[in-house]
Amino acid sequence: MRIGIEAQRIFRTKKHGMDMVALSLIKNLQQLDTENEYFIFVNDTEDPSAINETKNFKIVPLTPAPYPIWEQKHLAKAVKTYQLDMLHCTSNTAPVSCPVPLLITLHDIIYLEKINLKEGTWYQRLGNIYRRWNVPKVVKKAAMIFTVSHYEQKRIVQHFNMKDDAVQVVYNGVANHFKVEDPEKQEVIRKKYNLPKSFILFLGNTDPKKNLKGVLKSLAILEEKKIDYPDIVMPDFGKEVLMNMLNEMKAPLLLSKIHLTGYIPNEDLPAIYSQAKVFLYPSLRESFGLPILEGMACGCPVLTADTSSMPEVAGDAAIIVDPFDPSAISAGIEKILADNALREELISKGFKRPPLFDYKKGALDTLTAYKKIHAKQ
């Protein structure tokens, strides 16, 4: 088989969720499959060392362009140029015109739900507009749809009025480097980012679903109650964004409790998770919630949300709260900080969750799907 995989963003320096999932899938396929030919279509950008070619895996940089043009023009053309037997698009969208069987990893359909297209950055808004146009078209043409949780599978099936077996669940997994780091490495990373000796960790971005406002409101409640809590570390946020929100909340002094680090590469995150007193992940909506498992693998107590896929991923190994209620978030933080026995219980249960989510199994399931699709041609 000649298999094309869209992995447009895996070479960018600042990788995020879907980029890391695509990268892990490809690396595991490289180990599993030495027979079929693979063509990995990418933007030739800043981090070409992210993955190496092997005998049957060829990296194909396509002409750099804005994502819709890259996908609809250059990727569509590459399907014919490289005489593919199938194309797997890994990041929700795909070429509308594709002459071979199309497989799509549909991480979520949040952008098709009732959302405010005026919230978030311009980049996020334009991305949502493109997905709202593209996804309904390509889903109808797909030979196979993958998604990352049973929650999302039900949402997709319901939204598009499909049969259950039209959407296959392939769980995300936890990369091997997510583990409790040794004290020496922790100290190196602490100094690198000038981290406080004790801190709470919040990973998110300016997308409203990540619930930055809810987290800030929960901190304001802790302040009002005069609860002693550690500083909160927030990677990948700008000071201006935070100040705008804090001024809107009339709580500008909260900034003194927030430690901004800028973007943190994936390889540095385990040492940060390993030091955090609490990992906050109270998103409003997720298709999976990979950081929940990353935090658990590193021995960090996790607080997450009772919505969408997060209870499915966290199981009984996290404090689960209503993310729309800042007082519930603040109460959860307070509970974890005050109860050492609870902390140890969460850590112990947390170590048992990541092994249930394995990238190698996901790659094997994906390869099985490739073979089934090819057999039908």
N, C-alpha and C positions, 0 to 999 in steps of 0.2 A: 504493500500500500504506500501511496505517496500522500502524506498527511500534512496539511498546513495548520499551524497554530498561530493565531493572532496574539501577540504579546507586546503590543505597541509601547507600553510604558515601563518595561522591566529594566531598561538601561538608564532611567532617570535617577539622579542622585537621591532625591527625596522620595523614596518609595513609601507607599501606604498599603492598605489592606489588600485590594484586588491585585496590585502589582506583586506582592509577596506570595499570594495564593497561586498566581500564574507561574511564578518563578519556581515554587516548590513542586508544582505539578510537572513542569518540564524536567526538572532535575531527577524526579523519581521515575518518570518515563524513560529517561536516559539509562537508568540502572535496570529497568525491567525489560526493555525492548531493544534488541540489537539487530533486528531483522528488517523492520519497516523503515522507510525513509521519511524524515521529518524536516519541515521547513518552518523555521521560527521567524515570523515577520515582526520587525521591531522598528522603532525610530532610532537612528544612530546618534545617541546623545551621550550624556556625561559619564556613564559607568559601564563601559563595555566588559569589565571584568566580572560582572554579576553572574555570567554563565559562559561556559566554554563550549565550542563545537566538539562533537565526537564524530566517529566515522559515519554514522547515519543521521546525525542531527546538524543541519546547516543553518547558521544564523543569516537572515536576509534583511539587511537594512533597506527600507523603502524610502522614497523621497520625502523629506520632512515637510509637513503641512499641518494646518489646523486639523483636529481629529476627524471631523465629518468628511473633509476632503481626503485625508489619508485613508480613511476606511472605505468610503464609497467609490473613490477613483483608483488610488494606488493599490490598495489591498485587493479590490475586485479584479484589477488587471493582472496582479500576481497569480491569482488562481489559474488563469489561462496560461500565463508564461511558464509556470512550473508544473503544468499538466497534473494538477492535484486530483486525487480521488475523493477528497473531502476536505472541508475547512472547519476548524474548531475556533470560534471566537470566544474569548475568555472573560469579557468585561461588559456583558449585558447587551451590547449592540452588535450589528453585523452589516455587511453589504446587502442592500436591498436586491441587487442583481447578482446572483451566485449560481453558476451553471452546474455545480456539483453539490452533493449532499452537505447540508449545513448543520453543524452542531453548535449550540450556544450555551454558555454558562450564564444563566440569568440569576445573578446574585440576589436581586430583589426587584420588586415593582413599586417601590416607595414613590417614585416620581409619577406613577399612574394613579396614585391615591389622592385624596383631597389634600393638597399642599398649597402653601402660599408661595407663588413663584417670585414674589418680591422680597423674600427673605433670603439670607445667605449672600455670598459674594457674587459678583457678575459671572465669574467662572462657573460657580455652582448652578446659578440660574440658567445660563446658556446650556450647560450640560443636561439639566433636567428637560429643557425644551427639546433638545435633540433626541433624548431618549423617549420622550412622549410621542415624538413623530416616528421614530425608527422601530421601537420594540414591537408595537402591534403589527407592523408590516412583516418583520422577519420571523416572529413567532409562528405565523401562519405557514411559513415556508420551511421551518426547521424540521430536519429528520429526527433530531433528538434535542431535548432541553435538559440540561443539568441545573440543579440548584443546591443550596448549601445547608438546608435544614428542612425538617418535616413541616415546620410552621410555614416556611416560604413556599414549599411545594403545594400545600393546601390553598394558599393565597393565589398562586399562579393558576392552578387548576380551576378555582372558583372564578377568577377574573376573566379568564379566556374560555370558560365553559369547555374544558378539555376532559379527557379520560385520565384517571390517576396515573396510568403507566406511560403517559406521554411526557411526564416530568420525573426524572430520576434524581434522587438525593445522593449527592457525593459530598460528604462532610469535609470541611476544612480540617487541617491538622496543625499540630504545634511543631515548629522546627526544633531540631535536636539541641540547638544552642540555648534554648530556654530551659534553664535549670538554676538552682541556687548557686550563685557565684561565690568563690572563696573570698575571705575578708580582704586579701591584698587587692584583688581586682575591684572589689567594691570601693575601696579607698581611692584607687586610681581614678575610677569614674566619678566618685564624689568630688574629688578635687578638679577634675576636668570641667565639670559643670557647676562648680562652686555650690554644691548642694548643701542644705542644712543637715545637721547631725540627725535630726528626726523630722520626718515629713510624711504627708499624705500625697498620693500620686493621682492625678487626673489626666487621662489621655483623651483628646477629642480634637475638634476643630470648630470652625465658625458655622458649620451646617447646623441649623436649628435642631435637627433630630439628636444631636450629640448632647443637648441639654446643658450647655454652659450656663445659661441663665438660672436654671434650677439649682445647679451646683453653687453658684454665687449666692443665691438667696438662702441656701442651706447654711452657708458659712456666716451670713449675716444673722441668722437665727442663733447660731452658736455664740456669736459675739454678744447678742442681746441677752442671752442667758448667762453670759460671763463664764462659759465653758472653756477650760484650758485645752487647746488642741494645737497640734504641730502646724508649721507652715505647709502650704499646699504647693506642690511642684506641678507646673503646667507647661509641658513642652509644646513647641510649635505654635505659640500664640504671640501676637504682637501687643505691645503695651497700649497702643492707641485703641485697639478693639476692646480691650478689657476696661480701659478708663471710660469709654463711651457707655458701656453697660453699667459700670459702677456708678457713674454720674446719674444715669437714668434711674437707678435704684436708690439714689441719694445715700450711697455708701462708699464714697471715694477712699476712705481710710482703710478699707479692706485690702487695697493694693499692697499694703505693708506686710500682709500675710501670704502673699502670692509670690512664688519664685519662678521667673520665666527663664527658660534655658535655650529657646530657639529649637530648631529641628534636631532630633536625636536619632542617629542611625540605628537600624534594627539590631545591629550587633552589640550596641551599648545598652540596650533596654534591659537585658536580664540582670545586670548589676544594679540597675535602678529599681526594678521590681523587687529584687532581693532585700533592699534596704527599706522599702516603704512600709509604714505602719498599717496603712489601708490603701487599697486600690479602688478608686471610684469609677464605676462604669454604669451610671444610671441613665442610659440612652432612652429616648422616647420610642425608638423603633430601630431594630436591627434585623438583618437577614440571618446573621449567625452570631457574631460577637467574639471574634478570635482573641482579643486582648484578655477576656475573662480567663481563658485557658492558659494564656501566657503568664498572667499573674499567678495563677495557681501553681503552675510548674516551677515557679521561682519562690514558692513558699510565702506568698503574700496574701493576707486575708482580703477577700473581694466583697464589695457591695455593688449589686447590680439591680436591674429593673425587673418588674413582674410582667413586662409586656413582650409581645412578639416572640422571638426565638430564644431570648436570654434565659428563661427558666429551663428550657430544653438543654442548653449548653451547660449551665451552672449546676443543675441538679440540686442536691441538698448541701452543696459545698460553699454556699455564699449566703450573705444576708441579702434578701430580695425585698425591694420596697417599691412603692408607687412612685414612679419618676416625676409624675405631675404634681407631687406634693412635696415641696421643699422641707417641710417639717418632718416628713418621713425619712428623707435623706439625712437630715441633721441628726435625727434620733438614731439612725443606723450607724452613723459615724461615731456618735457618742457611745453607743453600746459596744462596738468593737474596741474602741480605745480603753474603755473602763473595765472590760471583762477579759482577763488573761486566759481563763479557761476556755472561753468562747473563741478567742483568737487561736489557741492551739488546736481546738476542734476544727475550725475552718481550714487551718493550714493542713492538718492531717487528711481531712476529707478532700481538700483541693488537690493533693498530690495524686489522688486516684482518678481524677477526671481526665487529664490530658491523654493517658494511654488509650482511652476509649475513642479518640479522634486521631486517626493515623493517615498521613499523606500517602504512604505507600499503598494502603488499601484503596484510597481514593484514586490513585493513579492506575491501579489494577482494574478497578471498576470502569474507569474511563477507557482503558485499552480494550476491555471486553466489549464496551459499547461501539468503539471504532470497528471492531471485527464484525459485529452484528450488522452494522450499517453497510459495511463493504460487501458482506455476503448477500445482501438484498439487491445489490446493483446488477 
